[in-house]
Amino acid sequence: MNGTVTASAPGRVGIVGNPTDMYGGSVISCSTKERARVDIQPADRLILDAGAEQRVISTPDDLVTREDIFDIARVALSGSESTDLRVRISWTTDIPFRAGLSGSTALLVSMVAGLLAFRGTRLSPYHQAELVRRIEYRNLTFCGYQDAYMCTFGGLHYMDFRGKEFHLEYGTDPFATMELIEMSAALPAVVIITGGQRVSGGVHTPLRERWLAGETEVVEAYEAIAGLAREGKKAVLEDRLDKLGKLMNENQTLTQSLGGSNLEDDRFIELARQAGASGAKLAGSSGAIVVLHESPGDLVKVMMDAGAVGMLEPAPGPGLRIEQEES
């Protein structure tokens, strides 16, 4: 392959059920309009281009992670003869980082898929999601399966992760079950960016350790949250959004009880409910909340007046897209 490859993937919003994708649970999630985009084009050397900064990769040592903006590209390139590639890898993204919306995963999905396509390889969506999740889990941060699957598949999905709770060796556990949900009307939801940032791994790792230790409170809470997603699928399909809102609130109450939320996110969740939201909860690990409201526009004004950083709308749309241009 000698032409340019462009790959893009959306972010995602956890509607109900998260974070049980780490515990063999179930989640309903929706993609975002916002996407990460990666362009790979022939060059005279291997160049990482983040826009304002660039890095030249010459040796395997250059692929060692350094906790900077090039780490996602480094891990996407690691484990092969990548330093022999002669390409420029450049990227942009509309997805807010560290807001629990899978911004880093969307970029990794795009980058891994783009590199594979440049080499002439295309994977099924399931293999693609599993590969990206393995790379992220091993090289970047502790994570579950929801992000890689949603950034790959897009849309509004009910996902079942039973059989994947113990994070088995790559290729040995079952694929997630992906059920596309089609609604007759748009989900009246909005995502509020709160600014209450925490790194995903820092939120999930302590809870994972408690779950592995068999702590009753954690085990029972995640079993209950997974059940809320299964109820949520029925509520969405029956257009019972009042019921979905209650399930979202229950999800958040259980998450808070385990210490999985933070004060800034909790403040905006309470404000949303006071403003008439039928449901409000974390959209991911932290930094953004998803709110079910009859008049999302009115709610946004209240949230922005209260100091919210921004907003976006969940929008079922395409997942991973790959375009190739022959030279």
C-alpha positions as CSV (number, residue, x, y, z in Angstrom):
1,M,0.0,0.0,0.0
2,N,1.6,3.3,-1.1
3,G,-1.3,5.7,-0.9
4,T,-2.8,7.7,2.0
5,V,-5.0,6.0,4.6
6,T,-7.5,7.9,6.7
7,A,-9.1,6.2,9.7
8,S,-11.6,7.7,12.2
9,A,-13.6,6.6,15.1
10,P,-16.2,8.1,17.5
11,G,-16.2,8.6,21.2
12,R,-18.8,6.9,23.4
13,V,-21.2,7.8,26.2
14,G,-22.2,5.1,28.8
15,I,-25.9,5.4,29.2
16,V,-26.4,2.7,31.8
17,G,-24.5,-0.3,33.0
18,N,-21.0,1.1,33.2
19,P,-18.5,0.2,34.5
20,T,-19.5,-3.5,34.5
21,D,-17.8,-4.1,31.1
22,M,-14.8,-4.9,33.4
23,Y,-16.8,-7.4,35.4
24,G,-18.6,-9.6,32.9
25,G,-21.6,-7.3,33.0
26,S,-23.8,-5.4,30.5
27,V,-23.8,-1.8,29.2
28,I,-25.9,0.4,27.0
29,S,-23.7,2.9,25.2
30,C,-24.0,5.5,22.4
31,S,-21.4,6.9,20.1
32,T,-20.7,10.6,19.8
33,K,-20.7,12.9,16.7
34,E,-17.2,13.9,17.8
35,R,-14.5,11.7,16.3
36,A,-10.8,11.1,16.3
37,R,-9.1,11.1,12.9
38,V,-5.7,9.7,11.8
39,D,-4.0,10.2,8.5
40,I,-1.1,7.9,7.4
41,Q,0.8,8.9,4.3
42,P,4.1,7.9,2.7
43,A,7.2,9.8,3.9
44,D,11.0,9.5,3.8
45,R,11.0,8.4,7.5
46,L,8.7,7.5,10.4
47,I,7.2,10.8,11.7
48,L,4.6,11.3,14.4
49,D,2.7,14.5,13.9
50,A,0.4,15.8,16.7
51,G,0.0,19.2,15.0
52,A,1.9,21.5,17.3
53,E,4.7,18.9,17.9
54,Q,6.4,16.2,15.9
55,R,8.6,13.3,16.7
56,V,10.9,11.2,14.4
57,I,11.0,7.5,15.3
58,S,14.4,5.9,14.4
59,T,15.0,3.1,16.8
60,P,12.8,0.8,19.1
61,D,13.8,2.9,22.0
62,D,11.9,5.8,20.5
63,L,8.7,3.7,21.0
64,V,9.1,3.5,24.8
65,T,6.2,5.4,26.4
66,R,7.0,8.7,28.0
67,E,3.6,9.9,29.3
68,D,3.2,12.5,26.6
69,I,0.9,13.2,23.6
70,F,2.8,10.7,21.4
71,D,2.2,7.6,23.7
72,I,-0.9,6.4,21.8
73,A,1.0,6.4,18.6
74,R,4.0,4.7,20.2
75,V,1.9,1.8,21.5
76,A,0.0,1.5,18.2
77,L,3.4,1.0,16.5
78,S,5.0,-1.2,19.1
79,G,5.5,-5.0,18.7
80,S,6.5,-5.1,15.0
81,E,9.1,-3.9,12.6
82,S,7.4,-0.5,12.9
83,T,10.6,1.6,12.9
84,D,11.1,0.4,9.3
85,L,7.9,2.2,8.2
86,R,8.3,5.3,6.1
87,V,5.2,7.2,6.9
88,R,3.9,10.3,8.5
89,I,1.2,9.6,11.1
90,S,-0.8,12.7,11.9
91,W,-4.0,13.0,14.0
92,T,-6.7,15.3,15.3
93,T,-9.7,14.8,17.5
94,D,-12.9,16.5,18.5
95,I,-13.4,14.3,21.5
96,P,-12.6,15.9,24.9
97,F,-9.7,14.0,26.6
98,R,-9.9,12.8,30.2
99,A,-13.7,13.3,30.2
100,G,-14.6,9.6,30.3
101,L,-15.7,9.7,26.7
102,S,-13.1,7.3,25.3
103,G,-11.1,10.0,23.5
104,S,-7.8,8.1,23.8
105,T,-9.4,4.8,22.8
106,A,-11.0,6.4,19.7
107,L,-7.6,7.7,18.7
108,L,-6.0,4.3,19.3
109,V,-8.7,2.4,17.3
110,S,-8.2,4.8,14.4
111,M,-4.4,4.5,14.6
112,V,-4.2,0.7,14.8
113,A,-6.8,0.2,12.1
114,G,-5.1,2.8,9.9
115,L,-1.7,1.2,10.3
116,L,-3.1,-2.3,9.5
117,A,-4.9,-0.9,6.4
118,F,-1.7,0.8,5.2
119,R,0.0,-2.7,5.4
120,G,-2.9,-4.2,3.5
121,T,-4.8,-5.8,6.5
122,R,-8.4,-5.4,7.5
123,L,-9.8,-7.0,10.7
124,S,-13.4,-7.9,11.6
125,P,-14.9,-5.3,14.0
126,Y,-14.7,-7.9,16.8
127,H,-11.0,-8.7,16.2
128,Q,-10.3,-5.0,15.8
129,A,-12.0,-4.2,19.2
130,E,-10.2,-7.0,21.0
131,L,-6.8,-6.1,19.6
132,V,-7.1,-2.4,20.6
133,R,-8.4,-3.3,24.0
134,R,-5.4,-5.6,24.5
135,I,-2.9,-2.9,23.4
136,E,-4.5,-0.3,25.7
137,Y,-4.7,-2.6,28.7
138,R,-1.1,-3.8,28.4
139,N,0.5,-0.5,27.5
140,L,-1.5,2.5,28.6
141,T,-4.1,2.1,31.3
142,F,-6.3,-0.4,33.1
143,C,-9.5,-0.6,31.0
144,G,-12.5,-2.7,30.2
145,Y,-14.0,-3.7,26.9
146,Q,-16.8,-1.1,26.3
147,D,-14.5,1.6,24.9
148,A,-12.8,-0.4,22.3
149,Y,-16.0,-2.1,21.2
150,M,-18.0,1.2,21.0
151,C,-15.3,3.2,19.2
152,T,-15.1,0.4,16.6
153,F,-18.9,-0.4,16.2
154,G,-20.4,3.0,16.9
155,G,-24.2,3.4,17.1
156,L,-26.4,2.8,20.1
157,H,-25.7,-0.7,21.4
158,Y,-26.6,-3.0,24.2
159,M,-23.4,-4.9,25.0
160,D,-23.1,-8.2,27.0
161,F,-19.7,-9.0,28.4
162,R,-20.4,-12.2,30.2
163,G,-17.5,-14.6,30.1
164,K,-15.0,-11.7,29.9
165,E,-14.8,-10.7,33.6
166,F,-11.4,-12.1,34.3
167,H,-9.6,-10.5,31.4
168,L,-8.2,-13.7,29.9
169,E,-5.3,-13.9,27.5
170,Y,-6.0,-12.3,24.2
171,G,-7.9,-14.6,21.9
172,T,-9.1,-17.0,24.6
173,D,-12.2,-15.3,25.9
174,P,-15.5,-14.9,24.0
175,F,-16.3,-11.9,22.0
176,A,-18.8,-9.4,23.5
177,T,-22.4,-9.7,22.3
178,M,-23.3,-6.5,20.4
179,E,-27.0,-5.7,19.9
180,L,-27.7,-2.6,17.9
181,I,-30.7,-0.7,19.3
182,E,-32.7,1.3,16.8
183,M,-35.1,4.0,18.2
184,S,-38.0,5.7,16.4
185,A,-36.8,9.1,17.8
186,A,-33.6,10.6,19.1
187,L,-32.7,9.9,22.7
188,P,-33.3,13.2,24.6
189,A,-29.9,13.1,26.2
190,V,-27.1,15.6,26.5
191,V,-23.5,15.2,27.8
192,I,-22.2,17.9,30.1
193,I,-18.4,18.3,30.4
194,T,-17.9,19.1,34.0
195,G,-14.1,19.5,34.2
196,G,-13.9,17.0,37.1
197,Q,-11.1,15.0,35.5
198,R,-9.5,11.8,36.8
199,V,-7.5,9.3,34.8
200,S,-9.6,6.2,34.1
201,G,-7.1,3.7,35.5
202,G,-6.8,5.7,38.7
203,V,-10.6,5.3,39.2
204,H,-11.0,1.7,38.2
205,T,-7.9,-0.1,39.5
206,P,-8.7,0.1,43.2
207,L,-12.3,-1.1,42.6
208,R,-11.0,-3.9,40.4
209,E,-8.8,-5.1,43.3
210,R,-11.7,-5.0,45.7
211,W,-13.8,-7.0,43.2
212,L,-11.1,-9.6,42.7
213,A,-10.8,-9.9,46.5
214,G,-14.5,-10.8,46.6
215,E,-15.6,-7.8,48.6
216,T,-19.3,-8.3,48.9
217,E,-20.3,-4.7,48.5
218,V,-18.4,-4.4,45.2
219,V,-19.5,-7.7,43.8
220,E,-23.2,-7.2,44.6
221,A,-23.1,-3.6,43.3
222,Y,-21.7,-4.6,39.9
223,E,-24.2,-7.5,39.6
224,A,-27.0,-5.0,40.3
225,I,-25.6,-2.4,37.8
226,A,-25.3,-5.1,35.0
227,G,-29.0,-5.9,35.7
228,L,-29.9,-2.3,35.3
229,A,-28.5,-2.3,31.7
230,R,-30.6,-5.4,30.9
231,E,-33.7,-3.6,32.2
232,G,-32.5,-0.5,30.3
233,K,-32.6,-2.3,27.0
234,K,-36.2,-3.2,27.5
235,A,-37.0,0.4,28.6
236,V,-35.4,1.9,25.5
237,L,-37.1,-0.6,23.1
238,E,-40.4,0.1,24.7
239,D,-39.8,3.9,24.6
240,R,-40.1,4.1,28.4
241,L,-37.6,6.9,28.9
242,D,-39.0,7.6,32.4
243,K,-37.9,4.1,33.4
244,L,-34.5,4.5,31.7
245,G,-34.0,7.7,33.7
246,K,-34.7,5.8,37.0
247,L,-32.2,3.1,36.0
248,M,-29.6,5.7,35.2
249,N,-30.1,7.2,38.7
250,E,-29.8,3.8,40.3
251,N,-26.6,3.2,38.4
252,Q,-25.1,6.5,39.7
253,T,-26.2,5.8,43.3
254,L,-24.4,2.5,43.3
255,T,-21.3,4.0,41.6
256,Q,-21.2,6.7,44.3
257,S,-21.6,4.2,47.1
258,L,-18.3,2.5,45.9
259,G,-16.4,5.8,45.6
260,G,-16.4,5.7,41.9
261,S,-17.6,9.3,41.4
262,N,-16.2,12.7,42.4
263,L,-17.5,15.9,44.0
264,E,-17.5,18.0,40.8
265,D,-19.4,15.4,38.8
266,D,-21.8,14.8,41.7
267,R,-22.5,18.5,41.9
268,F,-23.6,18.7,38.3
269,I,-25.6,15.5,38.6
270,E,-27.6,17.0,41.5
271,L,-28.1,20.3,39.6
272,A,-29.4,18.3,36.6
273,R,-31.9,16.5,38.7
274,Q,-33.1,19.7,40.3
275,A,-33.5,21.1,36.8
276,G,-36.0,18.3,35.9
277,A,-33.7,15.6,34.5
278,S,-35.3,12.1,34.7
279,G,-31.8,10.6,34.8
280,A,-28.3,11.7,35.3
281,K,-25.1,9.8,35.8
282,L,-21.4,9.6,34.9
283,A,-20.8,9.1,31.2
284,G,-17.6,7.2,31.9
285,S,-15.0,7.3,34.6
286,S,-15.2,11.1,35.3
287,G,-15.3,14.5,33.7
288,A,-18.6,14.2,32.0
289,I,-22.2,13.3,32.9
290,V,-25.0,12.1,30.7
291,V,-28.4,13.6,31.4
292,L,-31.9,12.5,30.2
293,H,-34.1,15.6,29.9
294,E,-37.2,16.5,28.0
295,S,-35.7,19.9,27.0
296,P,-31.9,19.3,26.6
297,G,-31.4,22.9,25.4
298,D,-32.9,24.4,28.5
299,L,-30.8,22.1,30.7
300,V,-27.6,23.1,28.9
301,K,-28.1,26.7,29.8
302,V,-28.5,25.8,33.5
303,M,-25.3,23.7,33.4
304,M,-23.2,26.3,31.6
305,D,-24.4,29.0,34.0
306,A,-23.2,26.7,36.8
307,G,-19.7,26.5,35.4
308,A,-19.8,23.5,33.0
309,V,-16.9,23.4,30.6
310,G,-18.9,22.3,27.6
311,M,-21.5,20.0,26.1
312,L,-22.2,17.5,23.4
313,E,-25.0,15.3,22.2
314,P,-24.9,11.5,22.0
315,A,-25.6,10.5,18.5
316,P,-25.9,7.0,17.1
317,G,-23.6,7.0,14.1
318,P,-20.9,5.1,12.2
319,G,-18.1,3.4,14.1
320,L,-14.6,2.9,12.7
321,R,-14.2,4.3,9.1
322,I,-11.2,3.6,6.9
323,E,-10.6,5.4,3.6
324,Q,-7.7,4.6,1.2
325,E,-6.4,6.7,-1.5
326,E,-4.1,5.1,-4.1
327,S,-1.0,7.1,-5.0
